[in-house]
Amino acid sequence: MPIKTLEVIRKRLEERPAELRKLRESGQKVVGWTGYNVPEEIIYALGFIPIRIAIGGDDRLVEVGGRYASSKNCVFIREIVGVFSENEDPYIQQTDILAFDATCLQNFRAAEVIEYYFKKDVIVLGVPRNFYWEEGKEYFGKEADEFARLLEERAGVALDLAKLGESVALYNDIRKTLKSIYTFQAAKDNVISWVEVFDLIQAGDLLDKKEYLSLLHETLAELRALQHNPIIEVDGSEGRIFISGSLIPRGDRKLISIITSVGGRIVGDDIWTGILPHLDLEIKEISPAGVALGYLNRTPHAALPYLDLESDRRLKKLHELLGEFKAQGVIYHTLRYCDPFTFKAKETKDVLAKSDIPVLEIHTEYAGSDYEALRTRLEAFVEMIKIKAESAAEVIV
Amino acid sequence: MSLKRNFFAGVDVGSLAAKSVILEDGKVFATGLVPSGFDSVESGLNALNLALETAGLKKEDLTYIVGTGYGRVSAPYANKAVTEITCHAKGANFLHPTVRTIIDMGGQDCKAIRIDQDGAVVDFAMNDKCAAGTGRFLEVMAGVFKVKLEDLGALSLSATELVPMSSTCTVFAESETISLVARGEKPANILNGIHHAIANRISGLFARVGITSDVFFSGGVAKNTGMKTAIEEALKVTIVKPEIDPQLIGALGAAVLARNFSKKQGLWS
């Protein structure tokens, strides 16, 4: 049975660019942001309309972006540059200010290129290479203060801490509701798929935040009425897949569509454009530095170097999510030249092998030339985990 | 009263060749191997018909057919499609139950597959968007030296030296080879270098999936003795001698799976 609220959300997304245009005509400003550690709550509290810049899947735009960025930059960054070069995306057209972070240095490079070639007003938030050190925390707190100051200049008002508190409460509610909805997709007899929840998460990058929260509550109410108590358990014939690795932005559906077409059921992810940024974000102090500290204590991005596998929070979180959503295999994907994930693929595979969780490492890009090769790998992996699950079931019987 | 005979077929449509194997009573009954054309359905049917003709059977005599290879996505003659990775694992296990690692070098890709005692895939890796180490690459090289593809292996084994080859990209390797020929290097020595360059590149796949004895070499390139020797040296392993044409292993595995699936579905007992 289709979830009615999802239809409403799709319709609202179609209407949103025109709505943003009207809001800008009435004097409001739109901040387009991208990065893993951009504290969106501060942008919102200053009265800006935040929208996330995360677009992919178009190889032609990658080529266009490659005229400005290096051909060794990842395809996502090249496409983002390509999008600004053409300026035809209905959301990008509505941005007044851009906010990038330097979690991934390719993201930082995109900010430089876009500012230089397309004369955009760009703010860059510095990010420490090590989130575990006190010096790193102190640095990021100062960067958050400076980020807020630069936004205050553009807003023409000082940051009101009461408004920041309201913003934090709103975002906390969004995160909590998303997590509740996410559990339903992985459950037995699910009425909502992971792909639908993924779309729902990404809708929040573009819609008005208060309206989005209200739509999330309606979605959750519908799910509770249809599915009651979600129970997550393994069915040997499903091929329960967890997606890890590089981001999958709006417009990029190649990997997801192949996995589902070869009989895999996606039940979880830890990707940058999926559920991960919404997990474990606890803000204890209402200030820019306090918000930054909350971001910093989440699962770190793979671009931040960390060598001790035993205490690596990213791997710990991956293990935790695999258990929670009862995944049977991990598809660890690297978007071409998204090096942090390539570098960490083997160690991730080795760590998960100790828990008997198979990992398929794949590399993708937005061109269609690797479609068949990808399909063979993904289909064989789904076959492999289904055969493994069937064998285990036979042994139990 | 006569018991009905059960025949199971596997059809593997690859980029260069289409292969089929018919099994009866756990034994290879007939095989077919034809070059692939543009139409993958027709190629698969040609291979299947050749095996049927050899066996003196009609398609209706087959209990179950499994399609594999890149042509599996459009194989209306098959009851089920399975990837070649799973099929090569089953085929190698059927012939040699002690095999735990498979190197499969076909027309357009190369795979490293690790399997368990039941022939189930434990891990695998494929070469990435590149013709290096594939049948197509060696076909180009055979063209450069103006020798038959099947003669490349023997020619390289007659080498007295190894001429290092710096590139395994098909396009760059072709121009590098032409330069080496112009420099006066002997074809056998250059080919020796080419085979070792490919073998070293393939070693990278095994760094990702691991390698456990016994090791099996399948696919059309496995018929190249020079390639086999170079891989044995690079991986420091001894490759198991195949009992049938190694190019048929995918189709054989598909036929084994055809038998298993049809039994599970109660089509025979």
Boltz contact constraints between the chains, C-beta under 6 A:
constraints:
  - contact:
      token1: [A, 370]
      token2: [B, 129]
      max_distance: 6.0
  - contact:
      token1: [A, 376]
      token2: [B, 83]
      max_distance: 6.0
  - contact:
      token1: [A, 377]
      token2: [B, 126]
      max_distance: 6.0
  - contact:
      token1: [A, 379]
      token2: [B, 83]
      max_distance: 6.0
  - contact:
      token1: [A, 380]
      token2: [B, 83]
      max_distance: 6.0
  - contact:
      token1: [A, 380]
      token2: [B, 85]
      max_distance: 6.0
  - contact:
      token1: [A, 380]
      token2: [B, 86]
      max_distance: 6.0
  - contact:
      token1: [A, 383]
      token2: [B, 86]
      max_distance: 6.0
  - contact:
      token1: [A, 384]
      token2: [B, 121]
      max_distance: 6.0
  - contact:
      token1: [A, 387]
      token2: [B, 120]
      max_distance: 6.0
